Amino acid sequence: MRGREFIMKDAYSFHVDRADCDREYENMFATYRRIFDRCGLRYRPVEADTGAIGAVGRT
């Protein structure tokens, strides 16, 4: 159980195979980059552990 409030942005998708999952991950990643670029935001993608409740797939 989580005992603190925090801001979270989730995304869920379903795929027929790993290749389809990888394509959708890249699509979402590119979409966020375009949004950040259009907003003039500085950002740096980093790898992170998804933790105990993270999904299988990309980290």
ChimeraX attribute file (.defattr): number of C-alpha atoms within 10 A of each C-alpha:
attribute: neighborCount
match mode: 1-to-1
recipient: residues
	/A:1	3
	/A:2	5
	/A:3	5
	/A:4	5
	/A:5	6
	/A:6	6
	/A:7	4
	/A:8	5
	/A:9	4
	/A:10	4
	/A:11	5
	/A:12	5
	/A:13	7
	/A:14	8
	/A:15	11
	/A:16	7
	/A:17	8
	/A:18	10
	/A:19	10
	/A:20	11
	/A:21	16
	/A:22	14
	/A:23	12
	/A:24	15
	/A:25	15
	/A:26	11
	/A:27	12
	/A:28	13
	/A:29	12
	/A:30	12
	/A:31	12
	/A:32	12
	/A:33	16
	/A:34	12
	/A:35	11
	/A:36	13
	/A:37	12
	/A:38	9
	/A:39	9
	/A:40	9
	/A:41	10
	/A:42	7
	/A:43	9
	/A:44	6
	/A:45	7
	/A:46	6
	/A:47	7
	/A:48	8
	/A:49	8
	/A:50	12
	/A:51	8
	/A:52	6
	/A:53	6
	/A:54	10
	/A:55	10
	/A:56	7
	/A:57	10
	/A:58	12
	/A:59	11
